[in-house]
Amino acid sequence: MLSLRGASWPAGMRLRLKRSPLKVRFCTNESQKSRRELVGLLQRLGFDISEGEVTAPAPATCQILKERGLRPHLLVHDGVRSEFDDIDMSNPNCVVIADAGESFSYKNMNRAFQVLMELENPVLISLGKGRYYKETSGLMLDVGGYMKALEYACGIEAEVVGKPSPEFFKSALQAIGVEAHQAVMIGDDIVGDVGGAQKCGMRALQVRTGKFRPSDEHHPEVKADGYVDNLAEAVDLLLQHMDK
C-alpha cells in the first residue's frame, strides 16, 4: 500500500509495480479534493491510476453516514463537498470535520461546536487526525489540531475515518483481498502511515521524503520496520524480496 500525500513517484515506478504480481492500493487522507479530482490530477501528471484503486476518507465517511442515518454539519474544504452531494444534511445530528484550510475560522469552528453541544448524543467524525502535512510552501496545519479543539470543548472523542484508524487500513486490505500480515505500507508519516498500519498488523516502511523529519527515526512510540530514501528504493526492496 502506498500513501498518496507527501511522497514523490519516480518515473517508471508505477509501471514496474503494475507489471509485477504485487497487489497495490493507494491510501490517502486527502480531504481538500474529491477522490475524482485527485485521481484526475494524477492522471494529468501521467500516472496510470483509477478511482477504484484509491482508499480515501470522504467516500468511507459517506458510507458510514448512510448506514447510521447520520445527517452531518460539514466543516470541510469546498473542494471535497461534492463527495457529500447525496447525503441528507437537514437538521444535523453530527459534525464531520476535515482539512478545511482557510475555512477553519473562529465563526465556522464555533458553529460546529454549537451543533455538537445542542445534541443529546454528539457525534464528531474526523477525516483523519494528522498534525501537519507538507506543501511546496512548507508545513501546513492538518485537521488533527482542530479536531482536538472540538473534542476538548465538547468533552467528547472523535471517530476518525482515515489514517491512522485501523478500520481505514482494513478497508484497503479488503479491497485487494489480502491479510494484514501479507501487506506492507509505504508512507512518509511516522504516526499516520507507519503507526496506523502496524496497529492493524501490517509492516511499514517510512520514506525520507514529504513530511519526514530526522526525528521520526527516534520516535518514542513508533518504529518503522525500515526506512528508505524514496519510493523507488521501497519498490526495489519489495520486488527483490519476491524474487527470493
Residue, then its C-alpha position, 0 to 999 in steps of 0.5 A: m500500500l502506498s500513501l498518496r500525500g507527501a511522497s514523490w513517484p519516480a518515473g517508471m515506478r508505477l509501471r514496474l509495480k503494475r507489471s509485477p504480481l504485487k497487489v497495490r492500493f493507494c491510501t490517502n487522507e486527502s480531504q481538500k479534493s474529491r477522490r475524482e479530482l485527485v485521481g484526475l490530477l494524477q492522471r494529468l501528471g501521467f500516472d496510470i491510476s483509477e478511482g477504484e484503486v484509491t482508499a480515501p476518507a470522504p467516500a468511507t465517511c459517506q458510507i458510514l453516514k448512510e448506514r447510521g442515518l447520520r445527517p452531518h454539519l460539514l466543516v470541510h474544504d469546498g473542494v471535497r463537498s461534492e463527495f457529500d452531494d447525496i447525503d441528507m444534511s437537514n437538521p444535523n445530528c453530527v459534525v464531520i470535520a476535515d482539512a478545511g484550510e482557510s475555512f477553519s475560522y473562529k465563526n465556522m469552528n464555533r458553529a460546529f461546536q454549537v451543533l455538537m453541544e445542542l445534541e443529546n448524543p454528539v457525534l464528531i467524525s474526523l477525516g483523519k487526525g494528522r498534525y501537519y502535512k507538507e506543501t511546496s510552501g512548507l508545513m501546513l496545519d492538518v485537521g488533527g489540531y482542530m479536531k482536538a479543539l472540538e473534542y476538548a470543548c465538547g468533552i467528547e472523542a472523535e471517530v476518525v475515518g482515515k489514517p491512522s484508524p485501523e478500520f481505514f487500513k482494513s478497508a484497503l486490505q479488503a479491497i485487494g483481498v489480502e491479510a494484514h500480515q501479507a501487506v506492507m505500507i509505504g508512507d512518509d508519516i511516522v504516526g499516520d502511515v507507519g503507526g496506523a498500519q502496524k496497529c492493524g498488523m501490517r509492516a511499514l516502511q517510512v520514506r525520507t521524503g514529504k513530511f519526514r523529519p530526522s526525528d521520526e527515526h527516534h520516535p518514542e512510540v513508533k518504529a518503522d520496520g525500515y526506512v528508505d530514501n524514496l519510493a523507488e528504493a521501497v519498490d526495489l526492496l519489495l520486488q527483490h524480496m519476491d524474487k527470493 
